[in-house]
Amino acid sequence: MTRIFVPKDSAALAVGAEAVARAIAAEALRRGLTVEIVRTGSRGLFWLEPMVEVETPSGRIAYGLVTARDVADLFEADFLAGAAHPARIGRPEDHPWLAGQTRVTFARCGIVDPASLADYIAHGGLEGLQRAREMGPAATITAVTASGLRGRGGAGFPAGVKWKTVADTPGALKYIVCNADEGDSGTFADRMILEGDPFTLIEGMAIAAFAVGATKGYVYSRSEYPHANATFGAAVQAAMASGRFGDFDLELRVGAGAYVCGEETALLESLEGKRGQVRAKPPLPAIKGLFGRPTVVNNVLTLATAPWVLARGAEAYSALGVGRSRGTQPIQLAGNVKYPGLYEAPFGLSLGEIVEGLGGGTASGRPVRAVQCGGPLGAYFPPALFDTAYDYEAFAARDGLIGHGGVVVFDDTVDMAVQARFAFEFCAIESCGKCTPCRIGAVRGAETMQKVIDGIEPEANLALTTDLCNTLKFGSLCALGGFTPYPVMSAITHFPEDFLRPHEGEGGVR
Amino acid sequence: MGSGVTVFEPWRPDRAEEIIAAHLPMDGAALPILHAFQETFGCVPKDAVPLLARALNISRAEAFGVVSFYHDFRSVPPGRRVVKVCRAESCQAMGGEAAGRHLLAALGIGWGETTPDGAVTVEAVYCLGLCAVSPAALVDGEPLGRLDGMTLAEAAQA
C-alpha cells in the first residue's frame, strides 16, 4: 500500500492542505487504489505548501504547491510511483533549501506521523531519555551544560545552568514548565514542533524532569494555535498512556491571548490562574517558581533539543555554531520574502545570507528595506547591517537581538515611523500594567510618535522619544517594556529620513 | 473550531456550576474554567464572575481582574462567525493591514465589532504563527493564509 504524506501543519492547512488530502482520498477511491494518507508536520518550505510526498522505492518524492484540482492530474501522471509532473520537486532532502540545513531540533519534523509514538520511536525517539536514565541525573545536567545549549525563547540563558539550579534547590515538588506561548510575529518554530514532532518535546521535558527531580510538567500554549493544541494534546494523552515516561505527568494548558504571558514569570502567574502580570526577580523561578516550587521554565525549542543532545552527546552539539552561540538555531523567515520557511542551521550565517541567499529577497520583487529580527521587540536592521553574523553576541553588539529566531522582511514601501509607532502601540496593548514605564510609557510613546508622523515639532518629539526609550529600557520590569526601545530606536537610527518628512494618510506598509 | 455554524448555549448558572465542578480539581483552574465558559456560552458574562470568585475562594474584584486581563474573554457572545485577523508585523509586511481594512469596510464594522445582523465578528490578533503564509487569519478556528482583501472578505461571508 502506497503511503502519501500530506502536512497537517497549520500553515499548510491555511493554504489548502486539508482539501488536498480529501481530494487524494476521493481520487484513490474512485480509481480503486488503496493508499494510506499520513498527516505529518511541515518540512518548513512554506512557499511550496501544500507539499505532498509519496513513498517510493527510491525514497519519498515531493510535489509542491499542490491544489485539490491538481490531484486527478497527479494520479494520471502516476505520482504514486514518483513520476514526472510539473509539480514534482524530487527527494525533499535533495532540495537545496533542505540540503543546506543542519536539522537537529527539526530532524523529524515533516517526516514522522505526529499522532504515532511508535513512529517516533522508529525514527530514533526516546533514545535521549534512555541515555539520560543510564547516565543518571547529575551526568544528564553536565551533558546539557557541556553542549552549550542556550534558551531558545530569546534570552539565551544556558539551559544546563538553569537545570542545575533547580536540581540543587531542595523541594518535595518541582515542576517543568514549557513556554509554548510563541507570540512573536515572524516565529512559528514552536508551533511546527507541537504539530510536527510533539513527542520530541515530551521526551525533552521528561529528560528535564528526570534531571532535576520533577514529576509534573505543564506546556503553556496559545489560544491562537487551535490545531497545534489538538495535535499536541493527543500526543500528550498517547505518551502518558504508554507508560514509557515513568512517573512524569504532563498537562497542556492554553493561554488566552496575552502576549506578555510569554514572559516566564507572567506565564507562571497565568498557570496559577491569576492575571498574567510579571513578577519581580529575584526570586528566580528556578528557586521559587510555579506555586512557589522550584521550576524549570524553558522554551519549546530548548526542551525539544535536549533529546538530541543526550542521544548524540554534548560534543556533537557544541561542535556546531560560533563563539558562545553553540549548536543550531531554527531561523524562521517570514514577512515579505520570496522563500519563507524554517531554516535550521548552526549559528554564524550572516543576516544577508539569510535574507537574500535563503530568502531570495522580497516576495514583491522590490528592494529589501528593513528586516526585523527577534519579534516585535527586536531591532529593525537595514541592508547596511547584513554582514551581521547570526548569533546572540554579534546581534547584541549591534543593538539587536535574535530572540526566538524570527526574521521578518519588509520591502521599500514600509514607513518606519509607522513601524515605530506600532511598536509602542503593541506594547500598550500587551502591557501587563504592573510597572509604570511600560504601562504609561508605551501610550505616551505612541502619542509622541504620532506627533512626529503629523510633523509636529519632529526634532523635539524625537528627542523626547529617545529619552522615553531610556526610561523604558532601564525602568521596566520585564522585556516587554525593556525591549520596546529596540524596534523604536533602531527605526530612528537606521531610517531617520522616515521621521523627518511629511506623512500622508494612515501610513504603515503603503 | 470547525466550519459549521457554532451554536452557543444560553447562560445558565447551574450549567456554569457544572463546568466549574468539572475543572476545579485542576491546579490553577481559573483559565481552564474561563475557556470552558467561553466555549459553552460564547463569552464570559459578568454573572460568571461571582461564581468563579466563590469557587476559587478569591474576591469578586480578583476574579474580575483575571477575566478582564485576557484579551480572549468576551463579555457578550460573538457573531455566528468569528474572524481573527492578524495585525502583527509579518502580516503588515505582506499587505495585511489593507486586507483587514477591506474586510471591515465590506462589513461596515470596526475592529472587535459584530455586524448588526449578528453574522460576523472581526477581532484583531497579534500573530497566528502563520507568518510564512502571511497575511493570515483564523475563521472559526480554521487557518487561512496568503490572503488579500477580496479573499478575506469572501471567507468571512461565505
Interface residues (C-beta under 8 A of the other chain):
Chain A: S10 A11 L13 A14 V15 F46 W47 E49 E182 G183 D184 S185 G186 T187 F188 D190 R191 R222 S223 E224 Y225 P226 H227 A228 A230 R253 V254 G255 A256 G257 A258 Y259 S270 L271 E272 G273 K274 R275 G276 Q277 F291 Q332 L333 A334 G335 N336 P340 G341 L342 A363 Q372 P376 G406 V408 V409 F410 D411 V414 Q419 F422 F426 I429 E430 C432 G508 V509
Chain B: M1 D27 G28 A29 A30 L31 P32 L34 H35 L56 G65 V66 F69 Y70 H71 D72 F73 K84 C86 A88 E89 S90 C91 Q92 A93 M94 G95 E97 A98 V125 Y126 C127 L128 G129 L130 C131 A132 V133 S134 A136 L138 G141 E142 P143 L144 G145 R146
